Amino acid sequence: MNMPKSNPKFGVRVVGLILGIAVGIVGAFALREYQDRQTQSSDVVAALLQREQELTSRNAFLRTEVSQLQSRVQAMEVESVRADQDTVFTLQELERARLLSGQKDMHGPGVEVILNDAPRENIRAGDDINWYLVHDVDVLRVVNLLRSAGAECISINGERLLSNSRIRCGGPTIHVKDRPLTPPFVIRAIGDARSLSDALTAVSPDGGMSEMDLLRFYGIQASVSMVEELVVPRYIGEFLFRYAKAEETVQSVNR
Amino acid sequence: MKKGDNSLILVASVLLGLVLTLSRVPTTSTQQGASAQRAQELLASVSRLEEENSALQRRVGDVQSQLMDYESSMQNTDEMAAQIAKMLENTRMEAGLVALTGPGVVVTIDHLILPASGQVVKYVQDEDLLTVINELNAAGAEAIAINGERLVATSEVRTAGNYINVNTHAQSAPFTITAIGDPQTLNAAMHLYGGVVETLSQVAAISVQSKDAVHVPAYQGVISYEYAQVES
């Protein structure tokens, strides 16, 4: 490129060159700034992950502690019977109320249902990702079907289900009570294994797909297996009655 | 020189500027692919765990004080019997065996009917009721009944022909769901934007009323454990 110095366009080119480099420099700083922000948010993520881990293990420890304390409470009740035979009947009733309120570890035959999000490679571009995830309503339906088939007790990922267990979606996790559970969701139910299994695999009453087929239709990985012996742990959390009061009339009748 | 050469120089110089600067400014990023969304999800999870943690701590405290009550009454059989009777009363309440009253809401759900002809456009489905119940539970409902059937751990809500079975008893519309809890929270949970009332009013007639006192009866059924046994 040998251009005469007199070419007026030469000056324009030099200015263009300098401007271009300037834009490049500014752009580079902007990029670094963006990357720094990413780093900051990854610091936050790291801190949150650590807190999540701490709390998870702390809560697991507390659950063990509650369950050990409960065993001591119950041992003292049994002990008291030796001193006072009149409490035998009360203790039987207490045992039954504990069964009904889910405060006993249970074992027996039943089914194990496993629900998991669709594998990543199955998701086609442009599809709504929500189709491929296990949702609270999926778990609710499965649990409801197991209950109608006579499930005597149910747990999800080791959390015992009570009547007021809320099952909620929250990002990639499902909360049962306040405990965040991540897929795969392992639902264990004790009862007649065949009935429980049929409730999920039989064609629906209106002739539609079975629950398992319906879930699979949406791409969710769903399986149900009959198990001869499984364990459903007790509910460890608290029972809160802040608003509800026992009705006196009924209480006195029950006494 | 052609006109295109000018823009070529511009592009080249922008790149030059980028490369020069990037090579000089030290890297602080490790590009972990972290996103604000991930942070938000974790934050939600952590806050749930915090709630669970404080609930568990309260629970430990409760059981500890129960243990202390027992220990102090152990020498006195009458006192111990009274302690156990109290324990039984609380546990029966937790099991749903005691009728309860308290503030709360009454949710009524009926088939969607054409006012002109009285023709049913849409029947209430079990899943509609399940959604309402789950939402009420999420809002901290302490006790719930559907048409007078107390919900316990084994309660199903299942369409069977023209009825919906609750605790194996056939219920028909209108379905009245009574829930004890903070009326404001329960009512607000029902009326969330895009929430239960908004969604269900497309397919059913639904109304929510806050009440100073609602009645939730005791569970009347018999639960027999044929398969489940206590783990020793």
Contacts between the chains, C-beta under 8 A, distances in Angstrom:
chain1	res1	chain2	res2	distance
A	1	B	1	7.4
A	3	B	1	7.8
A	9	B	1	7.8
A	12	B	6	7.8
A	13	B	6	6.7
A	13	B	9	6.1
A	16	B	6	6.6
A	16	B	9	6.1
A	16	B	10	5.2
A	16	B	13	7.2
A	17	B	9	6.0
A	17	B	10	7.7
A	17	B	13	4.7
A	18	B	13	7.7
A	19	B	10	7.6
A	19	B	13	7.6
A	20	B	9	7.2
A	20	B	10	4.7
A	20	B	11	7.4
A	20	B	12	7.3
A	20	B	13	3.0
A	20	B	14	4.5
A	20	B	16	7.4
A	20	B	17	6.5
A	21	B	13	4.9
A	21	B	14	7.4
A	21	B	16	5.8
A	21	B	17	3.9
A	21	B	20	7.4
A	22	B	17	6.5
A	23	B	14	5.2
A	23	B	17	6.4
A	24	B	13	6.8
A	24	B	14	4.4
A	24	B	15	6.4
A	24	B	16	6.1
A	24	B	17	2.0
A	24	B	18	4.2
A	24	B	19	7.6
A	24	B	20	7.3
A	24	B	21	6.8
A	25	B	17	4.6
A	25	B	18	7.6
A	25	B	20	7.1
A	25	B	21	4.7
A	26	B	17	7.9
A	27	B	14	7.1
A	27	B	17	7.2
A	27	B	18	5.7
A	28	B	17	6.8
A	28	B	18	4.9
A	28	B	20	7.8
A	28	B	21	3.5
A	28	B	22	5.0
A	28	B	25	6.9
A	29	B	21	6.7
A	29	B	25	7.2
A	31	B	18	7.9
A	31	B	22	7.3
A	32	B	22	7.6
A	32	B	25	5.5
A	32	B	27	8.0
A	32	B	28	7.5
A	32	B	29	7.7
A	35	B	27	7.7
A	35	B	28	7.1
A	35	B	29	3.5
A	35	B	31	7.0
A	36	B	28	5.5
A	36	B	29	6.3
A	38	B	29	5.9
A	38	B	31	6.9
A	38	B	32	7.5
A	38	B	34	6.2
A	39	B	28	5.9
A	39	B	29	4.8
A	39	B	30	6.7
A	39	B	32	7.6
A	39	B	34	8.0
A	41	B	34	5.0
A	41	B	35	6.9
A	41	B	36	5.7
A	41	B	39	5.6
A	42	B	30	7.4
A	42	B	32	4.2
A	42	B	33	7.9
A	42	B	34	3.3
A	44	B	34	7.8
A	44	B	39	5.0
A	45	B	32	7.7
A	45	B	34	4.6
A	45	B	38	5.5
A	45	B	39	5.1
A	45	B	42	6.3
A	48	B	39	6.3
A	48	B	42	3.8
A	48	B	43	6.2
A	48	B	46	5.7
A	49	B	42	6.4
A	51	B	46	5.2
A	52	B	42	6.2
A	52	B	45	5.7
A	52	B	46	5.3
A	52	B	49	6.4
A	55	B	46	6.6
A	55	B	49	3.8
A	55	B	50	6.6
A	55	B	52	7.8
A	55	B	53	5.7
A	56	B	49	6.5
A	58	B	53	6.3
A	59	B	49	6.4
A	59	B	52	5.5
A	59	B	53	5.5
A	59	B	56	5.8
A	62	B	53	7.1
A	62	B	56	3.9
A	62	B	57	6.6
A	62	B	59	7.6
A	62	B	60	6.0
A	63	B	56	6.5
A	65	B	60	5.5
A	66	B	56	6.7
A	66	B	59	5.2
A	66	B	60	5.6
A	66	B	63	5.9
A	69	B	60	6.8
A	69	B	63	4.1
A	69	B	64	6.1
A	69	B	67	6.0
A	70	B	63	5.8
A	72	B	67	5.8
A	73	B	63	6.3
A	73	B	66	5.5
A	73	B	67	5.5
A	73	B	70	6.4
A	76	B	67	7.3
A	76	B	70	4.5
A	76	B	71	7.3
A	76	B	74	6.7
A	77	B	70	7.5
A	77	B	84	5.8
A	77	B	87	7.6
A	79	B	74	7.5
A	80	B	70	7.9
A	80	B	74	7.0
A	80	B	77	7.3
A	80	B	80	4.6
A	80	B	81	7.5
A	80	B	84	6.7
A	83	B	77	4.9
A	83	B	80	7.1
A	84	B	77	3.9
A	84	B	78	7.9
A	84	B	80	6.6
A	84	B	81	5.7
A	86	B	81	6.3
A	87	B	80	7.3
A	87	B	81	5.2
A	87	B	84	5.5
A	90	B	81	7.1
A	90	B	84	5.4
A	90	B	85	5.9
A	90	B	88	5.7
A	91	B	84	6.7
A	93	B	88	5.7
A	93	B	92	7.9
A	94	B	84	6.7
A	94	B	87	6.3
A	94	B	88	4.6
A	94	B	91	6.0
A	97	B	88	6.3
A	97	B	91	4.0
A	97	B	92	4.8
A	97	B	94	7.4
A	97	B	95	4.7
A	97	B	97	6.5
A	98	B	91	5.7
A	98	B	95	7.7
A	99	B	223	8.0
A	99	B	225	6.7
A	99	B	230	7.2
A	100	B	95	3.8
A	100	B	96	7.1
A	100	B	97	6.8
A	100	B	152	6.9
A	100	B	153	7.5
A	100	B	219	7.9
A	100	B	223	6.0
A	101	B	91	5.9
A	101	B	94	4.1
A	101	B	95	3.8
A	101	B	96	7.5
A	101	B	153	7.7
A	102	B	153	5.4
A	103	B	91	7.3
A	103	B	94	7.5
A	104	B	230	5.1
A	104	B	231	7.4
A	105	B	230	7.1
A	105	B	231	3.8
A	106	B	225	7.8
A	106	B	228	4.3
A	106	B	229	6.6
A	106	B	230	6.3
A	106	B	231	6.0
A	107	B	228	7.2
A	107	B	229	5.9
A	107	B	231	4.7
A	108	B	227	4.4
A	108	B	228	4.5
A	108	B	229	5.5
A	109	B	227	5.7
A	110	B	227	6.8
A	136	B	134	7.1
A	137	B	127	7.5
A	137	B	130	8.0
A	137	B	131	7.3
A	140	B	130	5.5
A	140	B	131	7.9
A	140	B	134	5.9
A	141	B	127	6.9
A	141	B	130	7.5
A	144	B	126	7.1
A	144	B	130	6.0
A	144	B	156	5.8
A	144	B	157	6.2
A	144	B	158	6.5
A	145	B	158	7.7
A	147	B	154	5.9
A	147	B	155	6.5
A	147	B	156	3.8
A	147	B	158	7.9
A	148	B	156	3.8
A	148	B	158	4.2
A	148	B	165	7.0
A	151	B	154	6.8
A	152	B	154	6.6
A	152	B	223	7.5
A	152	B	225	5.4
A	152	B	226	7.4
A	152	B	227	5.7
A	152	B	228	4.2
A	153	B	153	7.0
A	153	B	154	7.8
A	153	B	228	5.4
A	154	B	153	7.7
A	161	B	153	6.3
A	162	B	153	4.8
A	163	B	96	6.4
A	163	B	144	7.2
A	163	B	151	4.5
A	163	B	152	4.8
A	163	B	153	5.1
A	163	B	155	6.0
A	164	B	137	4.8
A	164	B	141	6.2
A	164	B	142	7.2
A	164	B	143	7.7
A	164	B	144	7.1
A	164	B	151	7.7
A	165	B	137	6.8
A	166	B	134	6.1
A	166	B	137	4.0
A	166	B	138	4.1
A	167	B	134	6.2
A	168	B	134	7.6
A	168	B	138	5.5
A	170	B	41	7.6
A	170	B	44	5.1
A	170	B	45	7.0
A	170	B	48	7.0
A	171	B	40	7.5
A	171	B	41	3.5
A	171	B	44	5.9
A	171	B	45	7.1
A	172	B	41	6.4
A	173	B	41	7.7
A	173	B	45	6.0
A	175	B	48	5.6
A	177	B	52	7.2
A	178	B	48	4.8
A	178	B	49	7.5
A	178	B	51	4.5
A	178	B	52	4.2
A	178	B	55	6.7
A	179	B	48	7.3
A	179	B	49	7.9
A	179	B	52	5.6
A	180	B	45	4.6
A	180	B	48	5.1
A	180	B	49	6.6
A	190	B	227	5.3
A	190	B	228	4.2
A	191	B	226	8.0
A	191	B	227	5.1
A	191	B	228	7.5
A	192	B	226	7.8
A	192	B	227	6.4
A	205	B	159	7.4
A	205	B	160	7.5
A	231	B	231	6.2
A	232	B	228	7.2
A	236	B	56	7.3
A	236	B	59	7.1
A	237	B	52	7.4
A	237	B	55	5.7
A	237	B	56	6.9
A	237	B	59	6.4
A	238	B	55	5.1
A	238	B	56	7.7
A	238	B	58	5.6
A	238	B	59	4.4
A	238	B	62	6.8
A	239	B	90	8.0
A	239	B	93	7.7
A	239	B	94	4.4
A	240	B	140	7.8
A	240	B	142	6.6
A	241	B	93	6.6
A	241	B	100	7.7
A	241	B	142	5.5
A	242	B	142	7.1
A	242	B	182	7.9
A	243	B	102	4.1
A	243	B	103	5.5
A	243	B	104	6.9
A	243	B	142	5.7
A	243	B	180	5.4
A	243	B	181	5.4
A	243	B	182	6.4
A	244	B	100	4.1
A	244	B	101	7.3
A	244	B	102	4.3
A	244	B	142	4.4
A	244	B	143	5.3
A	244	B	180	4.4
A	244	B	181	8.0
A	244	B	216	7.3
A	245	B	100	6.5
A	245	B	101	5.9
A	245	B	102	5.6
A	246	B	89	7.7
A	246	B	93	5.9
A	246	B	98	4.9
A	246	B	99	7.3
A	246	B	100	6.1
A	247	B	98	7.4
A	247	B	99	4.4
A	247	B	100	6.5
A	247	B	101	5.5
A	247	B	215	7.6
A	250	B	98	6.2
A	250	B	99	4.2
A	250	B	218	6.2
A	251	B	89	7.3
A	251	B	98	6.5
A	254	B	92	7.0
A	254	B	97	7.6
A	254	B	98	6.9
